[in-house]
Amino acid sequence: MRVLLLFLDGVGLGDDADYNPFVQADLPNLRRLLDGTVPLRAVAPLHTAAATLLALDATLDVEGTPQSGTGQATLLTGRNAAQMHGAHFGPWVPVRLRPMLREDSVLAQAIAVGHTVTFANAYPEELIRLAEVPAARVPQFLRAGPPVAAIGAGVFTRNASDLKRGNAVASEIVNDGWRDRLGVTGLPDLSPAEAGENLARISAGYDLTLFAHYQTDTEGHRKDTSAAVAALERVDTFLGGVVATMSADTLLFVTSDHGNIEDTRTGHTRNPAIALAVGRDHEILTAGVESLLDVTPMIMRILSGTVVGPF
């Protein structure tokens, strides 16, 4: 079975409250998967015919507020990066943990046992070339967990040409940022749903596909409920395109590194990270997945055909 790992930065499961944009947002695709239920901390775990909603511990038995660097490293390796570092750390993966993430990510693990793997995000060609220079000179945003893992696995390759052909997806989902900030011309004017369809088609060609979206964390930090609602609605439309188009032999696993956007009063939270599984046998395949530590082992079991739980 194939796995499509859709990473959303800074999305937790929070409370049924005015400050939670999940309560206010129009999320028809997510609610349809969850039989009309709003994704809240109190309802997880939730199993419907279409999907499984899980709450993943992001604190990892470490004091303080979970952060992106160690959270993403944990999610993508199955190793407790916060404990290894001695604290939660972010926004970038700590320097001394980057070799571990490059060499032992779920992408690298899958490749090592013969699976086909891809990173669906597009990056400008000049940044792809910079990924080959010494780590100290790499731009900060290439120090986030997903690109570090992709660079280490040799799959940090998709660029503007791929984006033009629909063979990659922008980190922001739509292509507006590439046009407005980078001045790239000739890009299709995609809706979030069409971008989701592209991601689903890409994933059909690989055993494991990773896509990363960061705007959810950015909007959470702004503490602007309207902006957070808009960010979640974009993700929901994107999710609808993915689910409608993905192959029958794919498990879609949507997850995050820590809470943030679900509470517009504060920024990062100690809430559990969201996890949503869609696809055949979603409940069986995700049995026993309770924290960020469990995601990489779960993926490797699915790829190997091991479907025995709880784990």
C-alpha positions in Angstrom: 0.0 0.0 0.0 1.2 3.5 -0.8 1.5 6.3 1.8 0.9 10.0 1.2 2.2 11.9 4.2 0.7 15.4 4.2 2.5 17.5 6.9 0.8 20.7 8.2 2.9 22.9 10.4 1.4 24.0 13.7 -2.0 22.3 13.8 -3.2 20.9 17.0 -6.5 19.6 18.4 -8.0 22.2 20.8 -11.2 23.1 22.6 -14.7 23.9 21.5 -14.2 27.7 22.0 -14.4 31.0 20.2 -10.7 31.2 19.9 -10.5 27.9 17.9 -10.8 28.6 14.2 -11.7 25.0 13.6 -15.1 25.8 15.2 -15.7 28.9 12.9 -14.2 27.7 9.6 -16.3 26.2 6.8 -14.6 22.8 6.4 -17.0 20.6 4.3 -14.4 18.1 3.3 -13.0 17.4 6.7 -16.4 17.3 8.3 -17.7 15.0 5.7 -14.9 12.6 6.5 -15.6 12.9 10.2 -19.4 12.5 9.9 -20.0 16.1 10.6 -17.8 16.3 13.7 -15.5 19.3 14.4 -11.9 18.1 15.0 -11.4 18.8 18.7 -9.2 17.3 21.4 -12.3 15.9 23.2 -13.5 13.8 20.3 -10.2 12.0 19.4 -9.7 9.2 18.7 -12.6 9.1 16.3 -13.2 6.4 13.7 -15.7 6.8 10.9 -16.3 4.8 7.8 -14.2 7.3 5.8 -11.4 8.4 8.2 -9.6 8.1 11.6 -8.9 11.2 13.6 -6.1 10.9 16.2 -4.6 13.2 18.8 -0.8 12.8 18.8 1.2 13.7 21.9 3.8 16.3 20.9 5.2 17.0 24.3 7.4 13.9 24.2 7.9 13.9 28.0 9.9 17.1 27.7 9.0 20.2 29.7 8.1 23.4 27.8 6.2 24.2 24.6 6.7 21.9 21.6 8.6 23.5 18.7 8.9 22.8 15.0 12.6 21.8 14.8 12.5 19.0 17.2 8.9 18.1 16.5 9.5 17.6 12.8 12.7 15.7 13.4 10.8 13.3 15.7 7.9 12.9 13.3 10.2 12.1 10.4 12.5 9.7 12.2 10.6 8.1 15.0 13.3 9.2 17.4 12.7 11.6 20.3 14.6 14.7 19.0 13.4 16.8 22.0 14.9 14.5 24.5 18.1 14.1 22.4 18.4 17.9 22.3 17.5 18.3 25.9 14.6 20.7 25.1 12.0 21.5 22.5 13.7 23.6 19.8 12.7 25.6 16.8 11.8 26.8 14.3 14.7 24.9 12.6 16.1 21.5 13.2 19.0 21.8 15.7 22.4 21.6 14.0 23.6 18.5 15.7 20.4 16.6 14.9 20.4 17.4 11.2 22.7 14.5 10.3 20.4 12.1 12.0 17.4 13.5 10.1 19.3 13.5 6.7 20.5 9.9 7.2 17.6 8.3 9.0 14.4 10.0 8.0 11.4 8.0 7.0 12.3 8.8 3.4 15.8 7.5 3.7 14.5 4.4 5.6 12.0 3.6 2.9 14.6 4.0 0.1 17.0 1.7 2.0 14.6 -1.2 1.8 13.8 -0.7 -1.8 10.7 1.6 -1.8 10.2 4.5 -4.2 10.0 7.9 -2.5 9.4 11.5 -3.5 9.1 15.0 -2.0 6.3 16.8 -3.8 7.2 20.4 -2.9 8.6 22.6 -5.5 11.6 24.9 -4.7 13.4 27.4 -6.9 16.4 25.9 -8.7 18.9 28.2 -7.0 17.7 26.9 -3.6 18.0 23.3 -4.8 21.6 24.0 -5.8 22.2 25.7 -2.4 21.2 22.4 -0.7 24.5 21.0 -1.9 26.7 23.6 -0.1 28.0 23.2 3.5 25.2 23.3 6.1 26.3 26.5 7.7 25.6 28.4 4.5 22.2 26.8 3.7 19.3 29.4 4.0 17.2 29.1 7.2 14.1 27.8 5.5 16.1 24.8 4.1 16.8 23.8 7.7 13.2 22.8 8.4 12.5 19.2 8.8 10.9 18.2 5.5 13.6 19.7 3.2 16.4 18.4 5.4 14.9 14.9 5.1 14.4 15.3 1.4 17.9 16.5 0.8 19.4 13.6 2.8 17.3 11.1 0.8 18.2 12.7 -2.5 14.7 13.7 -3.5 14.9 17.4 -3.1 14.5 17.9 -6.8 11.2 19.5 -7.9 11.4 23.0 -9.3 9.5 25.7 -11.2 9.4 23.6 -14.3 7.7 20.8 -12.4 5.2 23.3 -10.9 4.3 24.5 -14.4 3.6 20.9 -15.5 1.5 20.1 -12.4 4.3 17.7 -11.4 4.9 19.5 -8.1 3.0 21.5 -5.5 3.9 24.9 -4.0 4.4 24.8 -0.2 1.6 27.4 0.0 -0.7 25.0 -2.0 -1.6 27.6 -4.7 1.0 29.3 -6.9 0.4 32.9 -6.0 3.6 33.3 -3.9 5.8 32.0 -6.8 4.3 34.7 -9.1 4.0 37.6 -6.7 7.2 37.2 -4.6 9.5 35.3 -7.0 8.3 36.7 -10.3 7.9 33.3 -11.9 5.7 33.4 -15.0 3.8 30.8 -16.9 2.5 29.0 -13.8 -1.1 27.7 -13.9 -3.6 29.6 -11.8 -4.6 26.6 -9.6 -7.3 26.4 -7.0 -6.5 24.6 -3.8 -8.6 21.6 -5.0 -6.7 21.4 -8.3 -3.4 21.5 -6.3 -4.7 18.6 -4.2 -5.6 16.7 -7.4 -2.0 17.2 -8.6 -0.6 15.9 -5.3 -2.8 12.8 -5.5 -1.6 12.1 -9.0 2.1 12.5 -8.0 1.6 10.1 -5.1 0.2 7.4 -7.4 3.7 7.0 -8.8 5.5 6.3 -5.6 5.4 4.1 -2.5 5.9 7.1 -0.2 5.2 10.8 -0.9 5.8 13.7 1.4 4.3 17.1 1.1 4.7 19.9 3.6 2.6 23.0 4.1 3.7 25.7 6.6 1.1 28.5 6.3 -1.0 27.1 9.1 1.8 27.8 11.6 2.4 31.2 10.2 -1.2 32.2 10.6 -1.3 30.8 14.1 1.5 33.1 15.1 -0.4 36.1 13.8 -3.1 35.4 16.3 -5.7 36.6 13.8 -8.7 34.4 13.8 -10.0 35.5 10.4 -6.6 34.6 8.8 -6.5 31.3 10.6 -10.0 30.4 9.4 -8.9 31.2 5.8 -5.8 29.1 6.2 -7.8 26.1 7.4 -10.4 26.5 4.6 -7.6 26.5 2.0 -6.3 23.3 3.5 -9.8 21.8 3.6 -10.3 22.5 -0.1 -6.9 21.1 -0.9 -7.7 18.0 1.2 -10.9 17.5 -0.8 -8.9 17.5 -4.1 -6.5 14.9 -2.7 -9.1 12.6 -1.4 -11.2 12.7 -4.5 -8.3 11.8 -6.7 -5.9 9.6 -4.8 -5.6 6.0 -5.8 -7.5 3.2 -4.0 -4.2 1.7 -2.7 -3.1 4.9 -0.9 -3.3 5.8 2.7 -3.4 9.5 3.2 -1.9 10.5 6.6 -2.3 14.2 7.5 -0.4 15.3 10.6 1.5 18.0 12.3 4.4 18.7 14.7 2.7 20.7 17.4 -0.3 22.8 18.2 -0.7 26.5 17.3 -3.5 27.5 14.9 -6.2 25.9 17.0 -5.8 28.6 19.7 -5.5 32.1 18.3 -4.8 33.6 21.8 -1.3 32.3 22.2 0.9 30.8 19.5 2.4 27.3 20.1 0.5 25.1 22.5 0.9 21.8 24.4 -2.2 20.5 22.7 -1.9 17.2 20.8 -1.0 17.4 17.1 -3.7 16.5 14.7 -3.6 13.3 12.7 -6.1 12.2 10.1 -5.9 9.0 8.2 -8.0 8.4 5.0 -7.9 5.2 2.9 -8.6 1.5 3.0 -8.2 0.0 6.5 -7.4 3.4 8.0 -8.4 2.3 11.5 -6.4 -0.9 11.4 -3.3 0.7 9.9 -3.1 3.5 12.5 -3.9 1.4 15.5 -1.5 2.3 18.4 -0.4 5.6 16.9 -0.4 7.9 19.9 2.5 10.3 19.5 4.9 11.9 17.0 7.2 9.0 17.7 4.8 6.5 16.2 4.4 8.0 12.7 7.6 6.8 11.0 7.3 3.3 12.4 3.7 3.2 11.3 4.6 4.2 7.7 7.4 1.6 7.5 5.0 -1.1 8.7 2.5 -0.1 6.0 5.1 -0.1 3.3 6.3 -3.5 4.4 2.8 -4.9 4.4 2.7 -5.5 8.1 -0.9 -4.8 9.2 -1.0 -6.1 12.7 -2.1 -4.0 15.7 -2.1 -2.6 18.2 1.5 -1.7 18.0 
